[in-house]
Amino acid sequence: MDEIISKILQMDETARKIDEEAQAERIASQEEVKKKHREVYEEYLESAKEHIEAYKAAEKKASDAQWKKSEKHFSDVSKELDRKFRTNKDKWVDDIVNGVLSYSSQ
């Protein structure tokens, strides 16, 4: 009878050790999953930051190109208006003066 009780206690102790090892392995696995989750999340964030920076750089380049295009257009328009003014100012002044004089003599 003592031998049976001794074997039962021994089997119980063995079962407890197996259970403790299983619990420790479960906890270690959970920690490994958490660690892997953090790593994947950080890799995703880093990748997202790189994509954002690349997008910002591309948008800035496109914006700068558009700005230069607009700036050239407005410069060209301004030069053309200045040229027309220099060419036509005397005629325009005469037309305005003649228009006012003809209106007032009616």
C-alpha positions in Angstrom: 0.0 0.0 0.0 2.9 2.4 0.8 4.3 1.5 -2.5 1.1 2.5 -4.3 0.8 5.8 -2.4 4.5 6.4 -3.2 3.9 5.8 -6.9 0.8 8.0 -6.9 2.8 10.8 -5.2 5.6 10.3 -7.6 3.2 10.4 -10.6 1.6 13.5 -9.1 4.9 15.2 -8.7 5.8 14.3 -12.3 2.4 15.6 -13.5 3.1 18.9 -11.6 6.5 19.3 -13.2 5.0 18.6 -16.6 2.3 21.2 -15.9 4.8 23.7 -14.6 7.0 23.2 -17.7 3.9 23.5 -19.9 2.9 26.8 -18.1 6.5 28.1 -18.5 6.5 27.2 -22.2 3.1 28.8 -22.6 4.3 32.0 -21.0 7.5 32.0 -23.0 5.4 31.5 -26.2 3.1 34.4 -25.3 6.1 36.6 -24.7 7.6 35.5 -28.0 4.3 36.3 -29.7 4.3 39.8 -28.1 7.9 40.4 -29.1 7.2 39.3 -32.6 4.1 41.5 -32.7 6.2 44.5 -31.6 8.8 43.8 -34.2 6.3 43.5 -37.0 4.5 46.7 -35.8 7.8 48.6 -35.7 8.8 47.3 -39.1 5.4 48.4 -40.5 5.8 51.9 -38.9 9.3 52.2 -40.3 8.1 51.1 -43.7 5.2 53.6 -43.5 7.6 56.4 -42.5 9.8 55.6 -45.5 6.8 55.6 -47.8 5.6 58.9 -46.4 9.0 60.5 -46.7 9.3 59.3 -50.3 5.8 60.6 -51.1 6.6 64.0 -49.5 9.8 64.2 -51.5 7.9 63.4 -54.7 5.1 65.9 -53.9 7.7 68.6 -53.1 9.4 68.0 -56.4 6.1 68.1 -58.3 5.1 71.2 -56.4 8.4 73.0 -57.1 8.1 72.1 -60.7 4.6 73.5 -60.8 5.7 76.6 -59.0 8.5 77.2 -61.5 6.1 76.7 -64.4 3.6 79.2 -62.9 6.4 81.6 -62.0 7.7 81.5 -65.6 4.1 81.9 -67.0 3.5 85.0 -64.8 6.9 86.4 -65.7 6.2 85.9 -69.4 2.7 87.6 -69.0 4.2 90.5 -67.1 6.9 91.0 -69.7 4.3 90.9 -72.5 2.1 93.4 -70.7 5.2 95.7 -70.2 6.0 95.4 -73.9 2.5 96.2 -74.9 2.4 99.2 -72.5 5.7 100.6 -73.9 4.5 100.0 -77.5 1.0 101.4 -77.1 1.1 103.9 -74.2 1.1 107.0 -76.4 -1.7 105.6 -78.6 -3.8 104.7 -75.5 -3.3 108.1 -74.0 -4.3 109.8 -77.2 -7.3 107.5 -77.6 -8.4 108.3 -74.0 -7.9 112.0 -74.4 -9.7 112.0 -77.8 -12.5 109.9 -76.3 -13.0 112.3 -73.4 -12.8 115.4 -75.6 -15.2 114.0 -78.1 -17.6 113.1 -75.3 -17.4 116.6 -73.8 -18.0 118.3 -77.1 -21.3 116.5 -77.8 
